[in-house]
Amino acid sequence: MQFQDGGVNTHDRQAAAHGYTLFSPLRHDKTYLIDMDGQIVNQWALNKGGVNRCQLTKDGNLFIAEGSEDGPPLYAGKGGCLREYDWNGKVVWEHHDGNQHHDARRLPNGNTIYIAWEPLDDLSAKRVKGGLSGTEKEGIIYGDVIREITPDKEVVWEWRTKEMEIEKYPICPLCPRAEFAHANTVSPLPNGDVLISFRVLNTLILVDRKTRKIKWEHTDLSFGHQHDCHFIDNGNILVFCNGFHGRDVDMASSVREFNHETGDIVWEYKAQPLSSFFSANISGAQRLWNGNTLICEGYKGCIFEVTRKGDIVWEFVNPYLSPHPAFGTTNWIFRAYRYAPGVPQLVNLK
């Protein structure tokens, strides 16, 4: 099977949210900002491709989680080096932490929050339940650390998964025991609390920054090892439900908006037919300013925009291929973001 032809193959100019889309293929050596026709309006050459989770800062710079050679022997979501590039590609800030993986965000106060691995101590590791027997990584189970640093790289806050009531959160029986609990999203709230997605637990939690306690949690097997949970402007949570290890008809991806207080689903995108939309890993979604939703079907390198009714009004397939240590050549994308014309992030766009 060949990859689908790259570029824009759907564009409803009346219904789509006009803007510019930022993406950086997984382990690729460049980041791209494209217009609605798929034309590159700016690109950045990277030092070393990694998970390549990226966004533009309020100053118009590129903030990205690149790769590094060091760190534990885990490849899923591997980053290791956080960098900020100006519009012309000059590195203006960087922070090396070989344990960094998956997500990282630049905070409004200039600090940076990110996810990192750390080996669990023996006592904590013995408390881990579930998972496939004997699949620890060289006998080690890695936990997650949520770490916040200042621009001068001073650590000002940390929270660890070993602070959880570990026995209460068994790993999916079909997943390896190499990680507890495989955080793939760290989404900070304005008050400092942090929303976290744990893939192998099918669980979202909200950590109180001050008390360090879990103040809210939601587990749902139909998440299918979810990604990219975050609160949207109406107070609901938007999440990409991968549908991996799903149940019968759940074995397809969806994007779900739900009320975090009641658990009620208030909107959901599912494809017709169901199986035509599926990404077993990575991926994400963004609620746009016109009410549409931008979806990154990461496993297929496809970024598309849907209306509230589920109509596809824009679609782009990533044509840029990259080598992956476990899956060969891919066009995968971890996340993608759309920016409206005139926002501060596009101050350098002429």
C-alpha positions as CSV (number, residue, x, y, z in Angstrom):
1,M,0.0,0.0,0.0
2,Q,1.3,3.5,-0.9
3,F,0.7,6.6,1.1
4,Q,-2.2,8.8,0.0
5,D,-1.1,11.7,-2.2
6,G,0.1,14.5,-0.1
7,G,-1.2,18.1,0.1
8,V,-4.7,19.6,0.3
9,N,-7.4,17.5,-1.3
10,T,-10.5,19.2,0.3
11,H,-11.1,22.9,0.8
12,D,-14.5,24.4,1.3
13,R,-13.6,28.1,1.3
14,Q,-16.9,29.2,2.8
15,A,-17.1,26.7,5.7
16,A,-13.5,26.3,6.7
17,A,-11.8,28.5,9.3
18,H,-9.3,30.5,7.3
19,G,-5.8,30.5,8.8
20,Y,-2.4,28.9,8.9
21,T,-1.6,25.4,10.1
22,L,1.6,24.4,12.0
23,F,2.9,20.8,12.0
24,S,6.2,19.0,12.3
25,P,6.2,15.3,11.2
26,L,7.4,12.9,13.8
27,R,11.2,12.5,13.8
28,H,11.4,14.8,10.7
29,D,14.1,17.5,10.4
30,K,11.7,20.4,9.6
31,T,8.6,22.2,10.9
32,Y,6.2,23.7,8.5
33,L,3.6,26.5,8.6
34,I,1.2,26.2,5.6
35,D,-1.7,28.3,4.3
36,M,-5.1,26.9,3.4
37,D,-3.9,25.8,0.0
38,G,-1.0,23.8,1.5
39,Q,1.7,26.2,0.5
40,I,4.6,26.6,2.9
41,V,4.7,30.2,4.3
42,N,7.6,29.4,6.7
43,Q,9.7,26.5,7.7
44,W,12.3,25.8,10.4
45,A,15.2,23.4,10.0
46,L,15.6,21.4,13.3
47,N,18.7,20.2,15.0
48,K,17.4,16.7,15.5
49,G,13.9,15.4,14.9
50,G,12.0,13.8,17.8
51,V,8.4,13.8,18.8
52,N,8.3,17.3,17.4
53,R,5.4,18.6,19.5
54,C,5.3,22.2,18.5
55,Q,3.4,25.5,18.8
56,L,4.1,29.2,18.2
57,T,4.8,31.4,21.1
58,K,3.0,34.7,21.8
59,D,6.1,36.4,20.3
60,G,5.9,34.4,17.1
61,N,8.7,32.0,17.8
62,L,8.6,28.2,17.3
63,F,8.6,26.2,20.5
64,I,9.3,22.5,19.9
65,A,10.2,19.3,21.6
66,E,13.0,17.8,19.5
67,G,15.1,14.6,20.0
68,S,18.2,13.8,21.9
69,E,20.5,10.8,21.8
70,D,20.4,10.2,25.6
71,G,17.6,9.1,27.9
72,P,16.0,5.8,28.8
73,P,15.6,2.9,26.2
74,L,12.0,4.0,25.3
75,Y,11.1,5.3,21.9
76,A,7.4,6.1,22.2
77,G,7.1,9.9,22.4
78,K,10.9,10.4,22.8
79,G,11.9,14.0,22.9
80,G,14.9,15.2,25.0
81,C,15.6,18.7,23.9
82,L,13.2,21.7,24.1
83,R,14.1,24.5,21.7
84,E,12.7,27.9,20.8
85,Y,13.6,29.3,17.3
86,D,12.9,32.7,16.0
87,W,11.1,33.2,12.7
88,N,14.3,33.0,10.8
89,G,15.4,29.7,12.4
90,K,17.9,31.0,15.0
91,V,17.9,29.1,18.3
92,V,17.0,31.7,21.0
93,W,16.5,29.2,24.0
94,E,17.0,25.6,24.7
95,H,16.8,23.1,27.5
96,H,18.2,19.6,27.5
97,D,16.5,16.8,29.5
98,G,17.1,13.4,27.9
99,N,14.1,12.1,29.9
100,Q,11.6,14.5,28.3
101,H,8.8,12.8,26.3
102,H,5.6,13.6,24.5
103,D,4.3,17.0,25.6
104,A,5.8,20.4,26.5
105,R,4.1,23.8,26.8
106,R,5.3,27.4,27.1
107,L,3.4,29.0,30.0
108,P,2.0,32.6,29.9
109,N,4.6,33.6,32.6
110,G,7.5,32.4,30.4
111,N,8.1,29.2,32.2
112,T,8.0,25.8,30.5
113,I,6.1,22.7,31.7
114,Y,6.8,19.2,30.3
115,I,6.6,15.5,30.8
116,A,9.7,13.4,31.7
117,W,10.5,9.8,32.5
118,E,12.1,8.5,35.7
119,P,12.7,4.9,36.9
120,L,10.3,3.9,39.7
121,D,12.0,2.9,42.9
122,D,11.6,-0.7,43.8
123,L,8.8,-0.1,46.4
124,S,6.7,1.9,43.9
125,A,7.4,-0.6,41.1
126,K,6.1,-3.5,43.2
127,R,2.8,-1.6,43.6
128,V,2.1,-1.4,39.8
129,K,-0.7,-3.7,38.8
130,G,-1.8,-5.0,35.4
131,G,0.0,-5.0,32.0
132,L,1.7,-7.9,30.2
133,S,3.8,-10.0,32.6
134,G,7.6,-9.7,32.0
135,T,7.5,-6.6,29.8
136,E,9.3,-4.3,32.0
137,K,12.2,-2.5,30.2
138,E,15.3,-4.3,31.2
139,G,13.6,-5.0,34.5
140,I,12.6,-1.4,35.1
141,I,9.2,0.3,35.2
142,Y,9.4,4.0,34.3
143,G,7.1,6.6,35.9
144,D,6.3,10.1,34.7
145,V,7.3,13.5,36.1
146,I,5.5,16.7,35.3
147,R,8.2,19.4,35.6
148,E,8.0,23.2,35.4
149,I,11.2,25.3,34.8
150,T,11.9,29.0,34.5
151,P,13.6,30.5,31.4
152,D,16.8,30.1,33.4
153,K,16.0,26.4,33.7
154,E,15.4,26.4,37.4
155,V,12.9,23.7,38.5
156,V,10.0,25.4,40.4
157,W,7.4,22.6,40.5
158,E,7.3,18.9,40.0
159,W,4.7,16.2,40.4
160,R,5.3,12.4,40.0
161,T,3.0,9.5,39.1
162,K,4.5,7.6,42.1
163,E,2.5,10.1,44.2
164,M,-0.6,8.5,43.0
165,E,-2.5,5.6,44.7
166,I,-0.7,3.3,42.3
167,E,-2.7,0.2,43.1
168,K,-5.9,2.0,42.1
169,Y,-4.7,2.4,38.5
170,P,-3.9,-0.9,36.8
171,I,-2.2,-0.9,33.4
172,C,-4.3,-2.1,30.5
173,P,-3.8,-5.9,30.4
174,L,-2.8,-5.6,26.7
175,C,0.0,-3.0,27.3
176,P,3.6,-3.5,28.4
177,R,4.7,-2.8,32.0
178,A,7.6,-0.7,30.9
179,E,5.7,2.5,31.9
180,F,3.4,3.6,34.6
181,A,1.3,5.4,33.4
182,H,2.5,6.7,30.0
183,A,1.5,10.4,30.2
184,N,1.1,11.8,26.7
185,T,-0.5,15.2,27.5
186,V,0.2,17.9,30.0
187,S,-2.4,20.7,29.7
188,P,-2.0,23.5,32.2
189,L,-5.0,25.5,33.4
190,P,-4.9,29.3,34.1
191,N,-5.1,28.7,37.9
192,G,-2.0,26.4,37.7
193,D,-3.7,23.1,38.0
194,V,-2.7,20.5,35.4
195,L,-4.8,18.1,33.3
196,I,-2.9,15.0,32.4
197,S,-3.7,12.1,30.0
198,F,-2.5,8.6,30.9
199,R,-2.6,6.4,27.8
200,V,-2.2,2.9,29.3
201,L,-4.7,3.7,32.1
202,N,-7.4,5.1,29.8
203,T,-7.6,7.8,32.4
204,L,-7.5,11.6,32.6
205,I,-6.7,13.4,35.9
206,L,-6.6,17.0,37.2
207,V,-3.8,17.7,39.7
208,D,-4.2,20.6,42.1
209,R,-1.0,22.6,41.9
210,K,-1.1,23.7,45.5
211,T,-2.2,20.5,47.3
212,R,-0.6,18.1,44.8
213,K,-3.7,16.0,45.1
214,I,-5.9,14.6,42.3
215,K,-9.0,16.8,42.4
216,W,-10.8,15.1,39.5
217,E,-10.4,12.0,37.4
218,H,-12.2,10.1,34.6
219,T,-11.5,6.6,33.4
220,D,-13.2,5.3,30.3
221,L,-12.2,2.2,28.4
222,S,-13.9,3.6,25.3
223,F,-11.2,6.3,25.2
224,G,-9.0,3.6,23.5
225,H,-5.7,5.0,24.9
226,Q,-6.5,8.7,24.4
227,H,-4.4,11.7,23.6
228,D,-4.6,15.5,23.7
229,C,-7.1,16.2,26.5
230,H,-7.7,19.9,27.2
231,F,-10.4,22.2,28.4
232,I,-12.0,24.4,25.8
233,D,-13.7,27.8,26.2
234,N,-17.1,26.5,27.1
235,G,-15.6,24.5,30.1
236,N,-15.9,21.1,28.5
237,I,-13.0,18.7,27.8
238,L,-12.0,17.9,24.2
239,V,-10.1,14.6,23.8
240,F,-8.8,12.4,20.9
241,C,-10.1,8.9,21.5
242,N,-7.7,6.6,19.6
243,G,-9.9,3.5,19.8
244,F,-6.9,1.3,20.3
245,H,-7.7,-2.0,22.2
246,G,-11.3,-1.0,21.7
247,R,-14.4,-3.0,22.1
248,D,-16.1,-4.2,18.8
249,V,-17.5,-1.0,17.2
250,D,-15.2,1.1,19.4
251,M,-12.2,0.0,17.3
252,A,-12.1,3.3,15.4
253,S,-11.0,6.7,16.5
254,S,-13.3,9.6,17.5
255,V,-13.0,13.1,18.9
256,R,-15.1,13.7,21.9
257,E,-16.3,16.7,23.8
258,F,-17.7,15.9,27.2
259,N,-18.9,17.7,30.4
260,H,-16.2,16.9,33.0
261,E,-18.7,17.2,35.9
262,T,-21.3,14.8,34.6
263,G,-19.3,12.8,32.1
264,D,-22.0,13.4,29.4
265,I,-20.8,13.5,25.8
266,V,-22.1,16.7,24.3
267,W,-20.4,16.4,20.8
268,E,-18.5,13.6,19.1
269,Y,-17.0,13.2,15.7
270,K,-17.0,9.7,14.2
271,A,-16.4,8.9,10.6
272,Q,-18.8,7.1,8.2
273,P,-17.8,4.4,7.8
274,L,-16.3,4.1,11.3
275,S,-13.2,2.3,10.2
276,S,-12.2,5.2,7.8
277,F,-11.0,7.2,10.7
278,F,-8.4,5.5,12.9
279,S,-5.1,6.4,14.5
280,A,-3.8,3.9,17.0
281,N,-1.5,6.3,18.6
282,I,-0.4,10.0,18.8
283,S,-3.0,12.5,17.3
284,G,-5.1,15.4,18.6
285,A,-7.8,18.0,18.1
286,Q,-8.3,21.7,18.3
287,R,-11.6,23.6,18.6
288,L,-11.4,26.5,16.1
289,W,-12.8,30.0,16.4
290,N,-15.7,29.3,14.0
291,G,-16.9,26.3,16.0
292,N,-15.3,23.7,13.7
293,T,-12.7,21.2,14.9
294,L,-9.3,20.6,13.5
295,I,-8.3,17.0,13.8
296,C,-4.8,15.5,13.5
297,E,-5.2,11.8,12.5
298,G,-1.5,11.3,13.4
299,Y,-1.1,7.7,12.3
300,K,-2.1,8.6,8.7
301,G,-0.4,12.0,8.6
302,C,-3.8,13.5,7.9
303,I,-5.0,16.9,9.2
304,F,-8.6,17.7,8.6
305,E,-11.3,20.1,9.7
306,V,-14.9,19.2,10.4
307,T,-18.1,21.2,11.2
308,R,-20.4,20.5,14.1
309,K,-22.4,18.3,11.8
310,G,-19.3,16.3,10.9
311,D,-18.8,17.5,7.4
312,I,-15.1,17.6,6.3
313,V,-14.4,21.1,5.0
314,W,-10.5,21.0,4.7
315,E,-8.1,18.1,4.5
316,F,-4.4,17.9,4.1
317,V,-2.1,14.8,3.9
318,N,1.5,15.2,5.0
319,P,3.8,14.4,2.1
320,Y,7.0,14.5,4.1
321,L,8.4,11.1,5.2
322,S,10.7,10.3,8.1
323,P,12.3,7.1,9.5
324,H,10.9,5.6,12.7
325,P,13.0,3.1,14.8
326,A,10.1,0.7,15.1
327,F,7.7,1.4,12.2
328,G,10.0,2.1,9.3
329,T,9.1,5.1,7.1
330,T,6.1,7.1,8.2
331,N,4.4,10.4,7.6
332,W,3.1,10.6,11.2
333,I,2.2,13.8,12.9
334,F,2.0,14.1,16.7
335,R,0.0,17.4,16.8
336,A,-1.1,20.2,14.5
337,Y,-2.4,23.7,15.2
338,R,-4.3,26.3,13.2
339,Y,-3.8,30.0,13.8
340,A,-6.1,32.8,12.7
341,P,-4.8,35.6,10.6
342,G,-3.7,38.6,12.7
343,V,-3.0,36.7,16.0
344,P,0.2,37.6,17.9
345,Q,1.7,34.2,17.0
346,L,1.8,35.3,13.4
347,V,3.3,38.7,14.0
348,N,6.2,37.9,11.7
349,L,4.1,36.7,8.8
350,K,4.3,39.2,5.9
